Amino acid sequence: MRFKAVIVLLAISTCFGQTRTGLLRSALDGDAKSQMALGDLYLSEENYLQALHFYQMAVDQGLKEAECALGNMYRFGQGTNQNYTEAVRLYKLAAAQGWMEAQFNLGVMYDNGLGVDQDYGEAARWYRMTAEKGLADGEFNLGLMYANGKGVTQNYKEALRWYRLAADQRKMPQAQYNIGAMYDSGQGVDQDYKEAARWYKLAGDQGHAEAQFNLALMYANGQGIEQNDKEAFRLFRLAAEQGQREAAANLGTLYVNGVGVSKDFVEAVKWLSVAVSEGDRDSVDPLDQVVARMTEPQLEKAAQMAKAWKPCQSKAECDARVKQ
């Protein structure tokens, strides 16, 4: 076995360079931390079979972080057939040793019925375990459980408390958006449009499309913030570029009426067409009404623009489009 191990070591060293030789030697000599490090390295390079191999070596020695990492590979079918049951088994091993990521992952598995019977109470228990240790994802998911009354008694104030912890700790845009929505609707807190706008802006500045859309509505209506058609247009555009269909519909309407932007039927048809293609049936009639007022060359141009449009893939790309 020692002879074979040296051959493997030399082969891998040749591929990756001598800088990894020490790590590989330690792993093949049985050092669990080195095995885990190699698993991480291969995973980052999408060499899933080798990652699986070294994680398994570390799992055989009871390394908790490797148990969780190997569980992830079974969960997502990386280097092996997807197997939720095996993922849960490995997560439980790591969770029993206090590994927080595995505890959170168990919450997700119970929440969604993956590898186990769906059990919201058990999901909430695991989320709470990580939330009380300060894991932002655990705080946020526990907030969701309280907001929706899943596994716990519905309690908007408690949901808001956990959302705040997640938002304050990691500036999580979805948590910021949810807080804004609660102030907007008066759930668990006194209705406060100004505070809602503040939270929507925090999430929107990070590229959250729903927050951008809601904040655009507030600018358009002067609700909780000074009325500003140009800012409403900008935010509708940011959200629409991500495929938010209501934003696309509103953007088309602004172009039709020349509100916050110069009147432009071609752009209007483009965005109303995008809204319809994204599933907004309410935009069909407004689209037909604008089409009836356009020339053939205008319609051809609008159709080409709508066909060429695709949702942006990053915040930077969305920002660049809006600045054009």
C-alpha positions as CSV (number, residue, x, y, z in Angstrom):
1,M,0.0,0.0,0.0
2,R,2.8,2.4,0.8
3,F,4.3,1.8,-2.7
4,K,0.9,2.6,-4.3
5,A,0.5,5.7,-2.2
6,V,3.9,7.1,-3.4
7,I,2.9,6.5,-7.0
8,V,-0.4,8.4,-6.4
9,L,1.6,11.2,-4.7
10,L,4.0,11.5,-7.6
11,A,1.3,11.5,-10.2
12,I,-0.7,14.2,-8.5
13,S,2.4,16.3,-7.7
14,T,3.3,16.2,-11.4
15,C,-0.1,17.6,-12.3
16,F,-0.4,20.3,-9.7
17,G,3.2,21.2,-8.9
18,Q,5.6,20.5,-6.0
19,T,3.9,23.1,-3.8
20,R,1.2,20.6,-2.8
21,T,3.6,17.7,-2.2
22,G,3.7,18.2,1.6
23,L,-0.1,18.4,1.8
24,L,-0.5,15.3,-0.3
25,R,2.0,13.4,1.7
26,S,0.3,14.3,5.0
27,A,-3.1,13.3,3.6
28,L,-1.8,9.9,2.3
29,D,-0.1,9.4,5.7
30,G,-3.5,9.7,7.3
31,D,-3.7,13.4,8.4
32,A,-7.5,14.2,8.4
33,K,-7.0,18.0,8.2
34,S,-4.8,17.5,5.1
35,Q,-7.4,15.2,3.6
36,M,-10.1,17.8,4.2
37,A,-7.9,20.5,2.6
38,L,-7.3,18.4,-0.5
39,G,-11.0,17.7,-0.7
40,D,-11.7,21.5,-0.6
41,L,-9.0,22.1,-3.2
42,Y,-10.4,19.5,-5.6
43,L,-13.9,20.7,-5.1
44,S,-12.9,24.3,-6.0
45,E,-11.4,22.9,-9.2
46,E,-14.6,20.9,-9.9
47,N,-12.7,17.6,-9.7
48,Y,-15.5,16.0,-7.8
49,L,-14.3,12.4,-7.8
50,Q,-11.0,13.3,-6.2
51,A,-12.8,15.7,-3.7
52,L,-15.2,12.8,-2.8
53,H,-12.2,10.5,-2.3
54,F,-10.3,12.8,0.1
55,Y,-13.5,13.9,2.0
56,Q,-14.3,10.2,2.5
57,M,-10.8,9.6,3.9
58,A,-11.4,12.4,6.4
59,V,-14.9,11.2,7.2
60,D,-13.5,7.7,8.0
61,Q,-11.6,9.4,10.8
62,G,-14.6,11.3,12.1
63,L,-13.7,14.8,11.0
64,K,-16.9,16.8,11.4
65,E,-16.3,19.4,8.7
66,A,-15.6,16.6,6.2
67,E,-18.8,14.8,7.2
68,C,-20.7,18.0,6.3
69,A,-18.7,18.5,3.1
70,L,-19.3,15.0,1.9
71,G,-23.0,15.4,2.8
72,N,-23.1,18.4,0.5
73,M,-21.7,16.3,-2.4
74,Y,-24.4,13.6,-1.9
75,R,-27.0,16.3,-1.6
76,F,-26.1,18.0,-4.9
77,G,-24.9,14.9,-6.7
78,Q,-21.3,16.0,-7.2
79,G,-19.0,13.1,-8.1
80,T,-21.7,10.6,-7.1
81,N,-25.4,9.9,-7.5
82,Q,-27.6,12.4,-5.7
83,N,-28.6,10.8,-2.4
84,Y,-30.5,12.9,0.1
85,T,-30.8,10.1,2.6
86,E,-27.0,9.8,2.7
87,A,-26.6,13.5,2.9
88,V,-28.9,13.6,6.0
89,R,-26.9,10.8,7.6
90,L,-23.7,12.6,7.2
91,Y,-25.1,15.9,8.3
92,K,-26.4,14.3,11.5
93,L,-22.9,12.9,12.2
94,A,-21.4,16.4,11.8
95,A,-24.3,18.1,13.7
96,A,-23.8,15.7,16.6
97,Q,-20.3,17.1,16.9
98,G,-21.6,20.7,16.9
99,W,-20.8,21.6,13.3
100,M,-23.1,24.6,12.7
101,E,-23.2,24.3,8.9
102,A,-24.5,20.8,9.2
103,Q,-27.1,21.8,11.8
104,F,-28.4,24.5,9.4
105,N,-28.4,22.0,6.5
106,L,-30.5,19.6,8.5
107,G,-33.0,22.4,9.0
108,V,-33.1,22.8,5.2
109,M,-33.6,19.1,4.7
110,Y,-36.5,18.9,7.2
111,D,-38.0,22.1,5.9
112,N,-38.1,20.7,2.3
113,G,-38.6,17.0,3.0
114,L,-35.3,16.0,1.4
115,G,-34.1,12.6,2.6
116,V,-36.5,12.8,5.5
117,D,-40.2,13.3,6.0
118,Q,-41.0,17.0,5.9
119,D,-41.2,18.3,9.4
120,Y,-41.4,22.0,10.0
121,G,-41.1,21.6,13.8
122,E,-37.8,19.8,13.4
123,A,-36.6,22.3,10.8
124,A,-37.4,25.2,13.2
125,R,-35.5,23.3,15.9
126,W,-32.3,23.1,13.8
127,Y,-32.7,26.6,12.5
128,R,-33.0,27.9,16.1
129,M,-29.9,26.0,17.2
130,T,-27.8,27.8,14.6
131,A,-29.7,31.2,15.0
132,E,-28.9,31.2,18.7
133,K,-25.2,30.7,17.8
134,G,-25.4,33.8,15.5
135,L,-25.6,32.2,12.0
136,A,-27.3,34.8,9.8
137,D,-28.9,32.1,7.5
138,G,-30.3,30.4,10.6
139,E,-31.6,33.7,11.9
140,F,-33.3,34.5,8.6
141,N,-34.8,31.1,8.1
142,L,-36.1,31.1,11.7
143,G,-37.7,34.5,10.9
144,L,-39.4,32.9,7.9
145,M,-40.8,30.1,10.1
146,Y,-42.3,32.7,12.5
147,A,-43.7,34.8,9.7
148,N,-45.4,31.8,8.0
149,G,-46.3,29.9,11.2
150,K,-44.4,26.8,10.1
151,G,-43.2,24.6,12.9
152,V,-43.8,27.5,15.4
153,T,-46.8,29.6,16.3
154,Q,-47.0,32.5,13.8
155,N,-45.5,35.6,15.4
156,Y,-44.7,38.6,13.3
157,K,-42.8,40.4,16.0
158,E,-40.6,37.4,16.5
159,A,-40.1,37.1,12.7
160,L,-39.1,40.8,12.6
161,R,-36.6,40.3,15.5
162,W,-34.8,37.4,13.7
163,Y,-34.8,39.3,10.4
164,R,-33.2,42.3,12.0
165,L,-30.5,40.1,13.5
166,A,-29.7,38.6,10.0
167,A,-29.9,42.0,8.4
168,D,-27.6,43.7,11.0
169,Q,-25.1,40.9,11.0
170,R,-24.6,40.2,7.3
171,K,-26.5,43.0,5.5
172,M,-28.6,40.2,4.0
173,P,-30.8,41.8,1.2
174,Q,-33.7,39.4,1.5
175,A,-33.9,40.1,5.3
176,Q,-33.7,43.8,4.6
177,Y,-36.5,43.5,2.0
178,N,-38.7,41.4,4.4
179,I,-38.3,44.0,7.1
180,G,-39.3,46.7,4.6
181,A,-42.3,44.7,3.6
182,M,-43.4,44.4,7.3
183,Y,-43.1,48.1,7.9
184,D,-45.0,48.6,4.6
185,S,-47.9,46.4,5.6
186,G,-47.8,47.0,9.4
187,Q,-47.0,43.3,10.2
188,G,-45.5,42.9,13.7
189,V,-44.8,46.7,13.8
190,D,-46.7,50.0,13.4
191,Q,-47.1,50.8,9.7
192,D,-44.3,53.2,8.7
193,Y,-43.8,54.0,5.0
194,K,-40.7,56.0,5.7
195,E,-39.0,53.1,7.5
196,A,-40.2,50.7,4.8
197,A,-38.6,52.9,2.1
198,R,-35.3,52.9,4.1
199,W,-35.2,49.1,4.3
200,Y,-36.2,48.7,0.7
201,K,-33.3,51.1,-0.3
202,L,-30.8,49.0,1.7
203,A,-31.9,45.9,-0.1
204,G,-32.3,47.6,-3.5
205,D,-28.8,49.1,-3.3
206,Q,-27.6,45.4,-3.2
207,G,-29.6,44.6,-6.3
208,H,-32.7,43.1,-4.8
209,A,-35.3,43.3,-7.6
210,E,-38.4,43.2,-5.5
211,A,-37.1,45.9,-3.2
212,Q,-36.2,48.1,-6.2
213,F,-39.7,47.6,-7.5
214,N,-41.4,48.5,-4.2
215,L,-39.2,51.5,-3.7
216,A,-40.0,52.6,-7.2
217,L,-43.7,52.5,-6.4
218,M,-43.0,54.6,-3.3
219,Y,-41.1,57.2,-5.3
220,A,-43.9,57.2,-7.9
221,N,-46.6,57.8,-5.3
222,G,-44.6,59.9,-2.9
223,Q,-45.3,57.4,-0.1
224,G,-42.8,57.5,2.7
225,I,-40.4,59.4,0.5
226,E,-40.4,62.6,-1.6
227,Q,-42.1,62.0,-5.0
228,N,-39.6,61.6,-7.8
229,D,-40.6,60.3,-11.2
230,K,-37.0,60.0,-12.5
231,E,-35.9,57.9,-9.5
232,A,-39.0,55.8,-9.9
233,F,-38.1,55.2,-13.5
234,R,-34.5,54.3,-12.6
235,L,-35.6,51.8,-10.0
236,F,-38.3,50.2,-12.3
237,R,-35.6,49.8,-14.9
238,L,-33.2,48.2,-12.5
239,A,-35.8,45.7,-11.4
240,A,-37.1,45.1,-15.0
241,E,-33.6,44.3,-16.2
242,Q,-33.7,41.4,-13.8
243,G,-36.9,40.1,-15.2
244,Q,-39.3,41.5,-12.6
245,R,-42.4,41.6,-14.7
246,E,-44.4,44.2,-12.8
247,A,-41.5,46.5,-13.1
248,A,-41.3,45.9,-16.8
249,A,-45.0,46.7,-17.1
250,N,-44.6,49.9,-15.2
251,L,-41.6,50.9,-17.2
252,G,-43.5,50.4,-20.4
253,T,-46.3,52.6,-19.0
254,L,-43.8,55.4,-18.1
255,Y,-42.5,55.3,-21.7
256,V,-46.0,55.5,-23.1
257,N,-46.9,58.6,-21.0
258,G,-43.4,60.2,-20.9
259,V,-43.3,60.2,-17.0
260,G,-39.7,60.3,-15.6
261,V,-38.4,59.8,-19.2
262,S,-39.0,61.0,-22.7
263,K,-42.0,59.4,-24.4
264,D,-40.9,56.5,-26.5
265,F,-43.4,54.0,-28.0
266,V,-40.6,51.7,-29.2
267,E,-39.2,51.3,-25.7
268,A,-42.7,51.0,-24.3
269,V,-43.5,48.1,-26.6
270,K,-40.2,46.5,-25.8
271,W,-40.9,46.5,-22.0
272,L,-44.5,45.7,-22.2
273,S,-43.5,42.7,-24.4
274,V,-41.0,41.7,-21.8
275,A,-43.6,41.9,-19.1
276,V,-46.0,39.7,-21.1
277,S,-43.2,37.2,-21.9
278,E,-42.4,37.0,-18.2
279,G,-46.1,36.1,-17.5
280,D,-47.8,39.4,-16.9
281,R,-51.2,38.9,-18.7
282,D,-52.4,42.3,-17.5
283,S,-49.9,43.9,-19.9
284,V,-51.5,42.4,-23.0
285,D,-54.2,45.0,-23.5
286,P,-51.9,48.0,-22.9
287,L,-49.4,46.5,-25.3
288,D,-52.1,46.1,-28.0
289,Q,-53.2,49.7,-27.5
290,V,-49.6,51.0,-28.0
291,V,-49.0,48.7,-31.0
292,A,-52.1,50.2,-32.7
293,R,-50.5,53.7,-32.6
294,M,-47.1,52.6,-34.2
295,T,-45.7,52.4,-37.7
296,E,-44.4,49.2,-39.2
297,P,-40.7,50.2,-38.9
298,Q,-41.3,51.1,-35.2
299,L,-42.9,47.8,-34.5
300,E,-40.1,45.9,-36.2
301,K,-37.5,47.7,-34.1
302,A,-39.4,47.1,-30.9
303,A,-39.9,43.4,-31.7
304,Q,-36.1,43.0,-32.3
305,M,-35.3,44.8,-29.1
306,A,-37.7,42.6,-27.1
307,K,-36.4,39.4,-28.7
308,A,-32.8,40.4,-28.0
309,W,-33.4,41.3,-24.3
310,K,-32.2,38.9,-21.6
311,P,-32.2,39.4,-17.9
312,C,-28.9,40.7,-16.5
313,Q,-26.8,38.2,-14.6
314,S,-25.2,40.5,-12.1
315,K,-25.7,43.7,-10.2
316,A,-22.8,45.3,-12.1
317,E,-24.4,44.3,-15.5
318,C,-27.8,45.8,-14.4
319,D,-26.1,49.0,-13.2
320,A,-24.2,49.3,-16.5
321,R,-27.4,48.9,-18.6
322,V,-29.3,51.6,-16.6
323,K,-26.4,54.0,-17.0
324,Q,-26.3,53.7,-20.8
